[in-house]
Amino acid sequence: MKISLLIHTVYGIGGTIRTTLNLAEELAGRHEVEIVSVFRHRDIPLFDIDPRIAVVPLVDTRPSSPDNEKEHPTHQKPAEFFPRHEARYKEYSQLTDERVRAHYTASDADVVIGTRPGLVAYAAQFAPVTAVVIGQEHMTYNHHKEPLREEMRTFLAETDAFVTVSEGDAAIWRENMPLPDTRVLSIPNSVPEPDVSPSDLTGNIIVAAGRLSREKQYEVLLKAFAKVVAVRPDWTLRICGWGPEREKLRQRVEKLRLYNSVQLMGPRSPIEPEWVKGAIAVSTSRHESFGMTLVEAMRCGLPVVSTDCDYGPREIIKDGEDGLLVPVGDVGAVAEALLRLIDDEELRRRMGTNARENARRYDPAAVAKQYADLFAELGAGSTQRRGGGPTPVRERSTSFAPVADCVAEPDGSLTVRIVSPEAAALKHPGLRLVCTQISGTEPARVYPIGPDGTATIPAGEDFPDGHWMCHADQQATGLRVGILARAVDQRGSLRVADRLTVDAQVRHLVPYRRAPKQHLVLRSWRRPVHAEAGDILLSQRRFTLAGRLVGAAEPSGEPSLLLRRSEEPRDELVFPGTREGTRGFEATIGCETAAAHQRSPKDTWEVWLRYAPGQEPVRVGRVLDDVVLKGDVFVYPETLLHKQRPLLLVRRVLRKLRQREQRLVKVKLAYDRDNALVLHVSDR
């Protein structure tokens, strides 16, 4: 059969896109599958797409594309066939009406699946007359307002089946909107077996993931975590995702003074390598149609704390067996559940094991079988397809395009394993892993790839600072191709400081997926001595910085922090510090002192540590963990000061008479692209 899935866009990131791809990939093993993406807003999808799946974009909205159609005359006219009360109605137009209708007029699809209300309406109106039409509900009945539900009634009646992701929601639809000729049922979303090994649950990281939006109630999570970190200060919370509430969430983190303990990681794809870094997963949503992130975490072996919201979590989690359900919006209950799992390692491990086992029921094969059974029951494919003959299956490309998994091992070594094409090392004898510096002249680092497709970069290898691209290289023919990363397991990079010896150079190698093509790249740091930044606190217009000296240098005496202006004039400010233990240090930066030396609308000061009198200072930065770029993850609050100017009192009087605003200066600590700490002093 030919199966067509109609989606808003397949080029973004989100639960609907992820589950659509999971289903499409599983169905592609037996059927011809296409994903029709109404919009294409970026060049390369953020999720990996199986090459057997045909992707058909209809309207190009890429800003840099010469074919951008945002200003197309027909795109300026409102849609006529898209429900007016649909949340995305304003994004659709007569152009989208025409493109979707034209595609399905020429289509020989046996099954057409719409993945949101407006696209269910499109499928009901435009699908081939011989096709089975299925509507999917990725939200819930109660999520949609009454005008949209009434508007959708006619379109739903034209579908052969309407599929929700929870039985609870299906029951509500059947009760409130009887559709005599449409079968209403539930089939859950699917989540595949992770490409990384399960979490060992020994860390101190709590992980949450999902769209940063109001219904996820992250403010409840932050308040609960504030209670947790007050008694367990060594635990951290990582929130993966993006969305409209990001800035508000950042402000809430600052208000609760959690910026040293909460990290907003941004979008992460694939998400499994982030789940396995954690010991507990958490969700505080107000409502969930399904709860895909819960299943993802469980498949990675994490016990889950979740609000008992409609409808998915209570159908996914067995309370007390593989996770804990708590009342919606109850900050104290969330904190209590997290602390219960933090303090009881045996319980955490037992629930993690159960979570992994119980989540197997959401395997794509099991879910795809339910869809296949539904297709058969509805008679899909029973009518002779146009053109006749068997359904073609899209074959994988025969060209050599190596895809690999990479694991950062606990001892600091890296394991790179070619996973596609299969038995790559046997098909290409003499294959080598070649790492080349992206910006630099260092010689390439070369490692043999064994018959099983595996190469090992030993711990402590000499990679100078920078980014290193990984290639598969066939020595006999000269063929060299960049390796695409499937899953990058960075867990071995989390606690690198624990394995560094005091008399050795600092060497740290972190693998990562480099956008946009997701190549496998290594980020290396190498230096004889390094000042690793720790917690940073802002109080009374002063930043107090704690850190630790790492490497071969021997500290003695009292350390000092230096601020060195990165532009002319090359001023230097000195702030005395204290030694904490053998290699720890702490110092306080006076924001008013830095502001008083402002020489341009935006000054940038480098932060250095002189760890002993008479010694050359070293840059202060944060490199000894798994986060390749710290700038957007470790974000600290800013302080505002009155701008210091000549004749300040006279200027204040004139400003009040003229009713002008006070000129302010913003002072903020941040990490640059090399993860070195800098102080920004800028006009606001």
C-alpha positions as CSV (number, residue, x, y, z in Angstrom):
1,M,0.0,0.0,0.0
2,K,0.9,3.6,-0.3
3,I,0.5,5.6,2.9
4,S,0.5,9.4,3.0
5,L,0.9,11.3,6.3
6,L,-0.1,15.0,6.0
7,I,1.8,17.2,8.6
8,H,2.1,21.0,9.2
9,T,5.9,20.8,8.9
10,V,8.4,17.9,9.2
11,Y,11.3,20.3,9.4
12,G,10.9,21.4,13.0
13,I,11.0,19.6,16.4
14,G,8.1,18.4,18.5
15,G,6.0,15.5,19.6
16,T,3.8,15.3,16.6
17,I,6.8,15.3,14.2
18,R,8.6,12.7,16.2
19,T,5.7,10.3,16.5
20,T,4.9,10.8,12.8
21,L,8.4,9.9,11.9
22,N,8.4,6.9,14.2
23,L,5.3,5.5,12.6
24,A,6.4,6.3,9.1
25,E,9.7,4.5,9.6
26,E,8.1,1.4,10.9
27,L,5.5,1.3,8.1
28,A,8.2,1.9,5.5
29,G,9.5,-1.6,6.0
30,R,6.4,-3.0,4.2
31,H,4.7,-0.1,2.5
32,E,5.5,2.9,0.3
33,V,5.3,5.9,2.7
34,E,5.4,9.6,2.1
35,I,5.2,12.5,4.5
36,V,3.6,15.6,2.9
37,S,4.9,18.6,4.7
38,V,2.6,21.6,4.0
39,F,5.5,24.0,4.9
40,R,9.2,23.9,4.5
41,H,10.8,26.5,6.8
42,R,14.4,25.3,6.9
43,D,16.8,23.5,4.6
44,I,17.4,20.3,6.7
45,P,14.9,18.7,9.1
46,L,16.0,18.7,12.7
47,F,15.0,15.0,13.1
48,D,16.7,12.3,11.1
49,I,14.4,10.9,8.4
50,D,14.7,7.4,7.1
51,P,15.7,7.5,3.4
52,R,12.9,5.0,2.6
53,I,10.4,7.8,3.4
54,A,9.6,10.3,0.7
55,V,9.3,13.8,2.0
56,V,7.1,16.1,-0.1
57,P,7.1,19.8,0.9
58,L,4.4,21.9,-0.7
59,V,5.0,25.6,0.3
60,D,8.6,27.0,0.7
61,T,8.9,29.5,3.5
62,R,12.6,29.4,4.0
63,P,13.9,33.0,4.6
64,S,17.0,32.5,2.5
65,S,15.4,30.4,-0.3
66,P,15.1,31.9,-3.8
67,D,11.8,30.0,-4.0
68,N,10.4,31.6,-0.8
69,E,6.7,31.9,-1.2
70,K,5.7,33.9,1.8
71,E,4.9,36.9,-0.4
72,H,3.1,34.8,-3.1
73,P,-0.1,36.6,-4.1
74,T,-2.3,33.6,-3.4
75,H,-0.6,33.1,0.0
76,Q,-1.9,36.5,1.0
77,K,-5.5,35.4,0.6
78,P,-7.1,33.5,3.5
79,A,-7.7,29.8,3.2
80,E,-11.1,28.7,2.1
81,F,-10.9,25.0,3.0
82,F,-9.0,25.2,6.3
83,P,-11.1,25.5,9.6
84,R,-11.3,29.1,10.6
85,H,-11.2,28.3,14.3
86,E,-8.0,26.2,14.0
87,A,-5.0,27.7,16.0
88,R,-2.9,27.9,12.8
89,Y,-5.6,29.3,10.5
90,K,-3.7,32.5,9.9
91,E,-0.7,30.5,8.6
92,Y,-2.8,28.8,5.9
93,S,-4.0,30.4,2.7
94,Q,-5.5,29.8,-0.7
95,L,-2.0,28.7,-1.8
96,T,-2.0,25.9,0.8
97,D,-5.5,25.0,-0.3
98,E,-4.3,24.7,-3.9
99,R,-1.1,22.8,-3.1
100,V,-2.7,20.2,-0.9
101,R,-5.6,19.7,-3.3
102,A,-3.2,19.4,-6.3
103,H,-1.0,16.9,-4.6
104,Y,-3.8,14.5,-3.7
105,T,-5.6,15.0,-7.0
106,A,-2.5,13.4,-8.6
107,S,-2.0,10.9,-5.7
108,D,-2.5,7.2,-5.7
109,A,-2.4,6.9,-1.9
110,D,-4.3,4.1,-0.4
111,V,-4.3,5.7,3.1
112,V,-4.2,9.5,3.9
113,I,-3.6,10.5,7.5
114,G,-4.1,14.0,8.8
115,T,-2.1,14.9,11.9
116,R,-3.9,18.0,13.3
117,P,-7.5,19.3,13.0
118,G,-7.0,21.5,10.0
119,L,-5.1,18.8,8.1
120,V,-7.8,16.3,9.0
121,A,-10.2,18.7,7.3
122,Y,-7.8,18.9,4.3
123,A,-7.6,15.1,4.1
124,A,-11.4,14.7,4.3
125,Q,-11.9,17.1,1.4
126,F,-8.9,16.4,-0.9
127,A,-7.8,12.7,-0.4
128,P,-8.3,10.4,-3.4
129,V,-11.9,9.0,-3.4
130,T,-10.5,5.4,-3.2
131,A,-8.3,6.2,-0.2
132,V,-9.0,5.4,3.4
133,V,-9.0,8.7,5.4
134,I,-7.8,8.7,9.0
135,G,-7.7,11.7,11.3
136,Q,-5.2,11.8,14.2
137,E,-5.8,13.8,17.4
138,H,-2.5,14.7,19.1
139,M,-4.1,17.0,21.6
140,T,-7.4,16.3,23.4
141,Y,-11.1,17.0,23.0
142,N,-11.0,19.5,25.9
143,H,-8.0,21.3,24.5
144,H,-10.1,22.5,21.5
145,K,-12.6,25.2,21.9
146,E,-16.3,24.5,21.1
147,P,-16.3,26.6,17.8
148,L,-13.5,24.4,16.4
149,R,-15.1,21.2,17.6
150,E,-18.4,22.2,15.9
151,E,-16.5,23.2,12.7
152,M,-14.7,19.9,12.6
153,R,-17.9,17.8,13.0
154,T,-18.6,17.7,9.3
155,F,-15.0,16.9,8.4
156,L,-14.7,14.1,11.0
157,A,-17.9,12.6,9.7
158,E,-16.1,12.2,6.3
159,T,-13.2,10.3,7.7
160,D,-13.1,6.5,8.0
161,A,-11.5,6.6,11.4
162,F,-10.5,9.1,14.1
163,V,-7.5,8.1,16.3
164,T,-6.7,9.6,19.6
165,V,-3.6,8.8,21.6
166,S,-5.3,7.8,24.9
167,E,-8.4,5.7,25.6
168,G,-9.7,8.3,28.0
169,D,-9.8,11.0,25.3
170,A,-11.3,8.6,22.8
171,A,-14.2,7.9,25.3
172,I,-14.8,11.7,25.6
173,W,-14.9,12.1,21.8
174,R,-17.3,9.2,21.5
175,E,-19.6,10.6,24.2
176,N,-19.6,14.2,23.1
177,M,-19.4,13.9,19.3
178,P,-21.1,10.7,18.0
179,L,-19.9,9.9,14.5
180,P,-22.0,7.0,13.3
181,D,-19.9,6.3,10.2
182,T,-16.5,7.0,11.7
183,R,-14.7,4.6,13.9
184,V,-13.3,6.5,17.0
185,L,-10.5,4.6,18.8
186,S,-7.2,5.1,20.5
187,I,-3.7,4.0,19.4
188,P,-0.8,5.4,21.4
189,N,2.2,7.1,20.1
190,S,5.3,4.9,19.5
191,V,8.8,5.3,20.9
192,P,11.6,3.1,19.6
193,E,14.3,1.3,21.5
194,P,17.0,3.9,22.3
195,D,20.3,3.8,20.4
196,V,22.1,4.4,23.7
197,S,22.5,2.1,26.7
198,P,20.1,2.8,29.6
199,S,20.9,5.2,32.5
200,D,22.8,3.7,35.3
201,L,20.9,6.1,37.7
202,T,24.0,6.9,39.6
203,G,24.2,10.6,38.7
204,N,22.6,13.7,40.3
205,I,20.7,15.1,37.3
206,I,16.9,15.4,37.0
207,V,15.8,15.8,33.4
208,A,12.6,17.4,32.0
209,A,11.8,17.7,28.3
210,G,9.1,19.3,26.1
211,R,7.9,22.4,24.5
212,L,8.5,25.5,26.7
213,S,4.9,26.5,26.9
214,R,2.3,27.4,29.5
215,E,0.6,24.0,29.6
216,K,3.8,22.3,30.7
217,Q,3.8,24.4,34.0
218,Y,7.5,24.6,34.3
219,E,7.0,27.3,37.0
220,V,5.6,24.5,39.2
221,L,8.7,22.4,38.5
222,L,11.1,25.3,39.3
223,K,9.3,26.0,42.6
224,A,9.4,22.3,43.5
225,F,13.1,22.0,42.5
226,A,13.9,25.0,44.7
227,K,12.6,23.0,47.6
228,V,14.7,20.0,46.5
229,V,18.0,21.9,46.0
230,A,17.6,23.5,49.4
231,V,18.2,20.1,51.0
232,R,20.1,18.4,48.2
233,P,22.3,21.2,46.8
234,D,24.4,18.8,44.7
235,W,21.5,17.9,42.4
236,T,20.8,19.8,39.2
237,L,17.8,20.1,36.9
238,R,18.1,20.1,33.1
239,I,15.2,21.2,30.9
240,C,15.4,20.3,27.2
241,G,13.3,22.0,24.7
242,W,12.3,25.4,23.2
243,G,9.2,27.4,23.0
244,P,7.5,30.8,23.6
245,E,8.0,30.6,27.4
246,R,11.8,30.4,27.3
247,E,12.5,33.9,28.4
248,K,9.9,33.8,31.2
249,L,11.3,30.6,32.3
250,R,14.8,32.1,32.4
251,Q,13.5,35.0,34.5
252,R,11.9,32.6,36.9
253,V,15.2,30.7,37.3
254,E,16.9,34.0,38.1
255,K,14.1,35.1,40.5
256,L,14.4,31.8,42.4
257,R,18.3,32.1,42.3
258,L,18.5,28.7,40.7
259,Y,20.9,29.7,37.9
260,N,23.7,27.5,39.2
261,S,21.4,24.5,39.5
262,V,19.0,24.7,36.6
263,Q,20.2,24.5,33.0
264,L,18.0,25.3,30.0
265,M,19.5,23.0,27.5
266,G,17.6,24.1,24.4
267,P,16.3,21.6,21.8
268,R,18.0,18.3,21.8
269,S,17.6,15.7,19.0
270,P,17.8,12.9,19.5
271,I,16.7,13.3,23.1
272,E,17.7,9.8,24.4
273,P,21.4,10.8,25.0
274,E,20.1,13.5,27.3
275,W,17.7,11.2,29.2
276,V,20.4,8.7,30.0
277,K,22.5,11.4,31.7
278,G,19.7,11.7,34.3
279,A,18.7,9.7,37.3
280,I,15.1,10.9,37.4
281,A,12.7,12.2,34.8
282,V,9.9,14.7,35.7
283,S,6.9,16.3,34.1
284,T,4.5,18.9,35.6
285,S,2.1,19.4,32.8
286,R,-1.4,20.8,33.3
287,H,-2.6,18.4,30.6
288,E,-1.1,15.9,28.2
289,S,-2.9,14.2,25.3
290,F,-0.3,11.4,25.6
291,G,3.0,12.1,27.3
292,M,5.6,11.0,24.7
293,T,8.5,12.4,26.8
294,L,7.4,10.1,29.6
295,V,7.7,7.0,27.4
296,E,11.1,8.2,26.0
297,A,12.5,8.6,29.6
298,M,11.1,5.2,30.6
299,R,12.6,3.5,27.6
300,C,15.9,4.9,28.8
301,G,15.5,3.3,32.2
302,L,14.4,6.4,34.2
303,P,11.7,6.4,36.9
304,V,9.3,9.3,36.2
305,V,7.6,11.8,38.5
306,S,4.6,13.2,36.7
307,T,1.4,15.1,37.4
308,D,-1.7,13.0,37.2
309,C,-3.2,15.1,34.4
310,D,-5.6,14.1,31.6
311,Y,-5.1,11.8,29.9
312,G,-1.8,10.2,29.0
313,P,0.3,10.0,32.2
314,R,-2.2,7.8,34.2
315,E,-2.3,5.4,31.2
316,I,1.5,5.3,30.9
317,I,2.7,5.3,34.5
318,K,1.9,2.6,37.0
319,D,2.0,4.7,40.2
320,G,4.4,3.2,42.7
321,E,5.8,0.7,40.2
322,D,7.6,2.6,37.5
323,G,7.0,6.1,38.6
324,L,5.1,8.4,40.9
325,L,1.9,10.4,40.0
326,V,1.2,13.6,41.9
327,P,-1.7,16.1,41.8
328,V,-1.6,18.8,39.1
329,G,-0.1,22.1,40.3
330,D,1.0,20.7,43.7
331,V,4.5,22.1,44.2
332,G,5.0,20.3,47.5
333,A,3.9,16.9,46.1
334,V,6.3,17.2,43.2
335,A,9.2,18.1,45.6
336,E,8.3,15.3,47.9
337,A,8.2,12.7,45.1
338,L,11.6,13.9,43.7
339,L,13.2,13.8,47.2
340,R,11.7,10.3,47.7
341,L,13.5,9.0,44.6
342,I,16.7,11.0,45.4
343,D,17.0,9.6,48.9
344,D,16.0,6.0,48.1
345,E,18.5,4.6,45.6
346,E,17.0,1.1,45.8
347,L,13.5,2.4,45.0
348,R,14.9,4.5,42.1
349,R,16.7,1.5,40.6
350,R,13.6,-0.8,41.0
351,M,11.3,1.8,39.4
352,G,13.8,2.4,36.6
353,T,14.0,-1.3,35.7
354,N,10.2,-1.5,35.7
355,A,9.9,1.6,33.6
356,R,12.2,0.2,30.9
357,E,10.3,-3.1,30.8
358,N,6.8,-1.6,30.9
359,A,7.5,1.0,28.2
360,R,8.2,-1.8,25.7
361,R,4.5,-1.8,24.8
362,Y,5.0,1.4,23.0
363,D,7.6,-0.1,20.6
364,P,6.9,1.1,17.0
365,A,6.4,-2.4,15.8
366,A,3.5,-2.9,18.2
367,V,1.9,0.4,17.4
368,A,2.4,0.0,13.7
369,K,0.6,-3.3,13.8
370,Q,-2.4,-1.6,15.4
371,Y,-2.4,0.8,12.5
372,A,-2.0,-2.0,9.9
373,D,-4.9,-3.9,11.5
374,L,-7.0,-0.7,11.2
375,F,-6.0,-0.2,7.6
376,A,-7.1,-3.8,6.8
377,E,-10.4,-3.4,8.7
378,L,-11.2,-0.3,6.7
379,G,-10.4,-2.0,3.4
380,A,-7.3,0.0,2.5
381,G,-5.6,-1.2,-0.7
382,S,-8.5,-3.4,-1.7
383,T,-9.2,-1.1,-4.7
384,Q,-6.9,-1.4,-7.7
385,R,-4.3,1.4,-7.4
386,R,-3.7,3.6,-10.4
387,G,-1.0,2.1,-12.5
388,G,-1.5,-1.4,-11.0
389,G,1.2,-3.7,-9.9
390,P,2.8,-4.1,-6.5
391,T,3.6,-1.1,-4.3
392,P,7.2,0.0,-4.8
393,V,9.5,0.2,-1.8
394,R,12.1,3.0,-1.7
395,E,15.5,1.5,-1.5
396,R,18.4,3.0,0.5
397,S,21.1,4.7,-1.4
398,T,24.0,2.5,-2.4
399,S,26.6,5.3,-2.1
400,F,28.8,5.3,0.9
401,A,27.3,7.7,3.5
402,P,28.6,6.5,6.9
403,V,26.5,6.9,9.9
404,A,27.9,6.2,13.4
405,D,27.2,6.2,17.1
406,C,29.8,7.6,19.4
407,V,30.3,6.9,23.1
408,A,32.4,9.0,25.5
409,E,33.7,6.3,27.9
410,P,34.2,6.9,31.6
411,D,38.0,6.7,31.2
412,G,38.0,9.5,28.7
413,S,38.4,7.3,25.5
414,L,35.9,7.6,22.6
415,T,34.3,4.7,20.8
416,V,33.0,5.3,17.3
417,R,30.9,2.6,15.7
418,I,29.7,2.7,12.1
419,V,26.1,1.6,12.1
420,S,25.1,2.4,8.5
421,P,25.7,1.0,5.9
422,E,25.9,-2.3,7.7
423,A,29.2,-4.0,7.9
424,A,30.8,-0.9,6.5
425,A,34.3,-2.0,7.4
426,L,33.9,-5.2,5.5
427,K,32.4,-3.5,2.4
428,H,35.3,-0.9,2.4
429,P,38.5,-2.7,3.5
430,G,41.2,-0.5,5.0
431,L,38.6,2.0,6.4
432,R,40.0,4.4,8.9
433,L,38.7,7.1,11.2
434,V,40.4,10.4,10.3
435,C,39.9,13.5,12.5
436,T,40.8,16.8,11.0
437,Q,40.9,20.2,12.7
438,I,38.2,22.4,11.2
439,S,40.0,25.7,11.7
440,G,43.7,25.0,12.1
441,T,46.8,23.4,10.6
442,E,47.3,20.5,13.0
443,P,48.0,17.1,11.4
444,A,45.0,14.7,11.1
445,R,44.6,12.1,13.8
446,V,44.1,8.6,12.3
447,Y,42.6,5.4,13.9
448,P,41.9,2.1,12.3
449,I,38.3,0.9,12.0
450,G,38.0,-2.8,12.8
451,P,36.0,-5.5,10.9
452,D,33.0,-4.8,13.2
453,G,33.0,-1.1,12.2
454,T,34.4,0.2,15.5
455,A,37.3,2.6,16.1
456,T,38.7,3.7,19.5
457,I,40.3,7.0,20.3
458,P,42.3,6.3,23.4
459,A,42.0,8.4,26.6
460,G,44.5,11.3,26.8
461,E,45.1,11.6,23.0
462,D,46.8,14.8,21.9
463,F,44.1,17.0,20.3
464,P,44.9,20.7,20.5
465,D,42.1,23.1,21.3
466,G,39.4,23.3,18.6
467,H,36.7,21.4,16.7
468,W,37.7,18.2,14.8
469,M,35.6,16.7,12.0
470,C,35.4,12.9,11.9
471,H,35.7,11.2,8.5
472,A,35.6,7.6,7.3
473,D,38.6,7.3,5.0
474,Q,39.5,4.4,2.6
475,Q,43.2,4.5,2.4
476,A,43.5,2.4,-0.8
477,T,41.1,4.6,-2.9
478,G,41.5,8.0,-1.2
479,L,37.7,8.1,-0.5
480,R,37.1,10.3,2.5
481,V,33.5,11.0,3.7
482,G,32.3,13.0,6.7
483,I,30.6,10.8,9.3
484,L,27.0,11.5,10.2
485,A,26.2,11.1,13.9
486,R,23.1,9.0,14.9
487,A,23.5,8.9,18.7
488,V,26.2,10.6,20.7
489,D,26.4,9.4,24.3
490,Q,28.3,12.0,26.3
491,R,27.9,10.5,29.7
492,G,31.7,9.9,30.1
493,S,32.2,13.6,29.7
494,L,30.1,14.6,32.6
495,R,32.6,14.2,35.4
496,V,35.9,14.6,33.7
497,A,37.4,16.6,36.5
498,D,37.2,13.5,38.8
499,R,39.7,11.6,36.6
500,L,42.2,14.4,36.0
501,T,45.4,14.1,38.0
502,V,47.0,17.2,39.6
503,D,50.3,16.8,37.8
504,A,49.0,16.3,34.2
505,Q,47.9,18.5,31.4
506,V,44.2,19.2,31.1
507,R,42.9,17.2,28.1
508,H,39.2,16.9,27.4
509,L,37.4,15.6,24.3
510,V,33.7,15.9,23.9
511,P,31.8,14.4,20.8
512,Y,28.7,16.1,19.5
513,R,26.4,16.4,16.5
514,R,27.2,19.5,14.4
515,A,24.2,21.2,12.8
516,P,22.9,21.5,10.2
517,K,23.9,18.1,8.7
518,Q,24.6,16.5,12.0
519,H,28.2,15.5,11.3
520,L,30.2,13.8,14.1
521,V,32.6,16.4,15.5
522,L,34.9,16.4,18.5
523,R,35.5,19.5,20.7
524,S,38.9,19.4,22.3
525,W,40.4,21.4,25.1
526,R,44.1,21.1,25.8
527,R,46.1,23.3,28.2
528,P,48.8,22.8,30.8
529,V,46.7,24.5,33.5
530,H,43.1,25.6,33.6
531,A,40.9,27.6,36.0
532,E,37.5,25.9,35.9
533,A,34.6,28.2,36.9
534,G,32.0,26.9,39.4
535,D,29.1,28.6,41.0
536,I,28.6,32.3,40.4
537,L,26.4,34.4,42.7
538,L,25.2,38.0,42.3
539,S,24.5,40.0,45.5
540,Q,24.6,43.7,46.2
541,R,26.1,44.5,42.8
542,R,28.9,42.1,43.2
543,F,29.6,38.8,41.4
544,T,31.2,36.2,43.6
545,L,33.0,33.5,41.6
546,A,34.1,30.1,42.9
547,G,36.3,27.8,41.0
548,R,39.1,25.3,40.9
549,L,42.6,25.2,39.5
550,V,43.2,22.0,37.4
551,G,46.4,20.9,35.8
552,A,50.1,20.8,36.4
553,A,50.5,24.2,38.1
554,E,51.2,24.3,41.8
555,P,49.2,27.0,43.5
556,S,50.7,29.0,46.4
557,G,49.8,32.1,48.2
558,E,46.5,34.0,47.6
559,P,44.9,34.1,44.2
560,S,43.6,37.2,42.4
561,L,41.0,37.6,39.6
562,L,42.0,39.9,36.8
563,L,39.7,41.7,34.3
564,R,41.4,42.5,31.1
565,R,39.7,44.6,28.5
566,S,39.6,42.7,25.2
567,E,39.6,46.0,23.2
568,E,41.7,49.1,23.4
569,P,42.6,50.6,25.8
570,R,43.9,47.4,27.4
571,D,43.1,48.2,31.0
572,E,43.4,45.6,33.8
573,L,41.4,45.5,37.0
574,V,42.5,43.3,40.0
575,F,40.2,41.8,42.5
576,P,41.9,39.9,45.4
577,G,40.6,36.4,46.1
578,T,41.0,33.6,48.7
579,R,42.1,30.0,48.4
580,E,39.5,27.4,49.2
581,G,41.3,24.2,50.1
582,T,44.3,23.1,48.0
583,R,43.1,24.2,44.6
584,G,39.9,26.0,45.0
585,F,39.5,29.7,44.8
586,E,36.9,32.4,45.3
587,A,36.9,36.1,44.4
588,T,34.4,38.9,44.2
589,I,34.1,41.3,41.2
590,G,32.7,44.7,42.0
591,C,30.3,45.7,39.2
592,E,30.6,49.4,40.0
593,T,34.3,49.2,39.6
594,A,34.0,47.7,36.1
595,A,31.2,50.1,35.1
596,A,33.4,53.1,36.2
597,H,36.0,52.0,33.6
598,Q,33.6,51.7,30.7
599,R,35.1,53.2,27.5
600,S,32.6,52.2,24.8
601,P,28.9,51.4,24.5
602,K,29.9,47.7,25.0
603,D,33.0,46.7,26.8
604,T,34.1,43.1,27.1
605,W,36.5,42.1,29.9
606,E,38.3,38.8,29.9
607,V,38.4,37.0,33.2
608,W,41.8,35.7,34.3
609,L,43.1,34.0,37.4
610,R,46.6,34.7,38.9
611,Y,46.8,31.6,41.0
612,A,50.0,32.5,42.7
613,P,52.1,35.7,43.1
614,G,54.5,36.2,40.2
615,Q,52.8,33.5,38.0
616,E,51.4,34.1,34.6
617,P,47.6,34.2,34.8
618,V,45.3,31.7,33.1
619,R,41.9,32.3,31.6
620,V,38.9,31.3,33.6
621,G,36.3,29.2,31.8
622,R,34.0,26.2,32.0
623,V,35.1,23.2,29.9
624,L,35.1,20.1,32.1
625,D,31.7,18.7,31.3
626,D,29.5,17.5,28.5
627,V,28.1,20.9,27.3
628,V,30.0,22.0,24.1
629,L,28.7,25.6,24.1
630,K,28.0,27.1,27.5
631,G,26.7,30.5,26.5
632,D,23.0,29.7,26.2
633,V,23.0,27.0,28.9
634,F,24.8,28.6,31.9
635,V,23.2,32.1,32.0
636,Y,23.6,34.4,35.0
637,P,21.6,37.5,36.0
638,E,22.6,41.0,35.1
639,T,22.8,44.1,37.3
640,L,21.9,47.6,36.3
641,L,23.8,50.6,37.4
642,H,23.5,54.4,36.8
643,K,26.0,55.4,34.1
644,Q,28.9,57.3,35.6
645,R,29.5,60.5,33.6
646,P,31.1,63.9,34.3
647,L,29.0,66.5,36.0
648,L,26.6,63.8,37.1
649,L,24.5,65.9,39.5
650,V,24.0,68.6,36.9
651,R,23.0,66.0,34.4
652,R,20.4,64.5,36.8
653,V,18.8,67.9,37.3
654,L,18.6,68.6,33.6
655,R,17.3,65.1,32.9
656,K,14.4,65.6,35.3
657,L,13.6,69.0,33.9
658,R,13.6,67.5,30.4
659,Q,11.7,64.4,31.6
660,R,14.3,62.1,30.1
661,E,15.1,58.6,31.3
662,Q,18.2,57.8,33.4
663,R,21.0,56.3,31.3
664,L,21.9,52.8,32.7
665,V,24.7,50.4,32.4
666,K,24.2,46.6,32.3
667,V,26.9,44.4,33.8
668,K,26.7,40.7,33.1
669,L,29.0,37.6,33.3
670,A,28.7,35.1,30.4
671,Y,30.6,32.5,28.5
672,D,32.0,33.2,25.0
673,R,32.1,30.7,22.1
674,D,35.3,29.1,23.5
675,N,33.6,28.8,26.9
676,A,35.9,31.4,28.5
677,L,34.3,33.6,31.1
678,V,33.8,37.3,30.1
679,L,32.3,40.3,31.8
680,H,30.1,42.5,29.5
681,V,29.6,46.2,30.5
682,S,27.2,47.8,28.1
683,D,24.8,50.7,27.7
684,R,21.2,49.6,28.1
